[in-house]
Amino acid sequence: MHETGLVRDLVRRIAHAAHEAGADGVSDVHVWIGALVPFSQEHFREHFEEEVRGTPVEGAALHIESSDDVGDANAQHVMLKRVGLRVPSDGQDAP
């Protein structure tokens, strides 16, 4: 299914970015969904929760912003806006 592949690819990219940054995991994910994307926020969230299981993205808070502007140049896209990473603690308290 197209929706599953889209969300799976997004989760892979997020997990890869977390790995490259040396993060312990992902705390939050912010996405923007264009007006012509063929699924709702709820449907996107369901796919996201399924795809993150067993990945460094599991447990991340998902924040979704939707557009209703069909004339937007990105109306057919889902865009990753921001990813919050959990970084390893060095065992020292901040000053």
ZIDAGI-V198664 format. One record per residue. N is the residue number from 1. SS is DSSP state (helix for helix, strand for strand, loop for the rest). PHI is phi in degrees with one decimal (none if undefined). PSI is psi in degrees with one decimal (none if undefined). Layout:
BEGIN
((N,SS,PHI,PSI) (N,SS,PHI,PSI))
END
This chain:
BEGIN
((1,loop,none,139.3) (2,helix,-57.9,-43.7) (3,helix,-61.6,-44.1) (4,helix,-61.3,-45.3) (5,helix,-63.1,-39.8) (6,helix,-63.1,-47.9) (7,helix,-69.3,-39.6) (8,helix,-59.5,-44.1) (9,helix,-63.4,-41.4) (10,helix,-61.3,-45.9) (11,helix,-63.6,-40.3) (12,helix,-60.4,-43.6) (13,helix,-64.6,-39.9) (14,helix,-65.9,-46.1) (15,helix,-61.8,-39.8) (16,helix,-63.9,-43.8) (17,helix,-62.2,-40.7) (18,helix,-63.5,-43.8) (19,helix,-61.5,-48.0) (20,helix,-60.9,-32.1) (21,loop,-84.5,-5.6) (22,loop,74.5,24.1) (23,strand,-79.1,153.8) (24,strand,-76.9,-23.5) (25,strand,174.1,-166.5) (26,strand,-119.5,129.8) (27,strand,-90.6,-37.0) (28,strand,-155.7,153.1) (29,strand,-133.0,130.8) (30,strand,-117.2,122.7) (31,strand,-124.7,157.2) (32,strand,-120.7,129.3) (33,strand,-113.0,121.4) (34,loop,-69.1,157.9) (35,loop,-61.8,-26.7) (36,loop,-99.4,7.9) (37,loop,-71.6,131.6) (38,loop,-81.4,31.1) (39,loop,-152.2,156.1) (40,loop,-80.5,170.6) (41,helix,-58.2,-43.1) (42,helix,-63.0,-43.1) (43,helix,-65.9,-41.8) (44,helix,-60.1,-45.6) (45,helix,-60.4,-42.2) (46,helix,-59.5,-47.6) (47,helix,-63.9,-41.3) (48,helix,-60.6,-49.9) (49,helix,-59.5,-36.3) (50,helix,-69.6,-43.8) (51,helix,-74.5,-25.1) (52,helix,-81.3,-14.7) (53,loop,-55.0,126.5) (54,loop,80.0,8.5) (55,loop,-113.9,167.9) (56,loop,-64.2,-10.0) (57,loop,-87.8,-14.7) (58,loop,-57.6,133.9) (59,loop,91.0,-8.0) (60,loop,-70.2,141.2) (61,strand,-75.0,130.6) (62,strand,-102.3,124.0) (63,strand,-114.5,124.3) (64,strand,-118.6,129.2) (65,strand,-113.7,129.8) (66,strand,-113.1,146.9) (67,loop,-108.0,147.9) (68,loop,-114.1,13.0) (69,loop,-90.3,96.7) (70,loop,-68.5,-15.8) (71,loop,-88.5,-4.4) (72,loop,-63.9,140.7) (73,loop,-60.0,-23.3) (74,loop,-107.5,21.0) (75,loop,-59.7,-21.9) (76,loop,-99.1,12.7) (77,loop,-121.7,156.8) (78,strand,-108.8,126.4) (79,strand,-117.3,134.4) (80,strand,-81.2,118.0) (81,strand,-95.4,-39.5) (82,strand,-160.0,146.8) (83,strand,-131.4,126.8) (84,strand,-94.5,129.0) (85,strand,-106.9,145.3) (86,strand,-94.8,115.5) (87,strand,-96.6,149.1) (88,loop,-62.8,141.7) (89,loop,-81.8,140.7) (90,loop,-89.0,4.8) (91,loop,85.0,0.5) (92,loop,-111.6,145.0) (93,loop,-79.6,147.7) (94,loop,-69.2,147.6) (95,loop,-65.6,none))
END
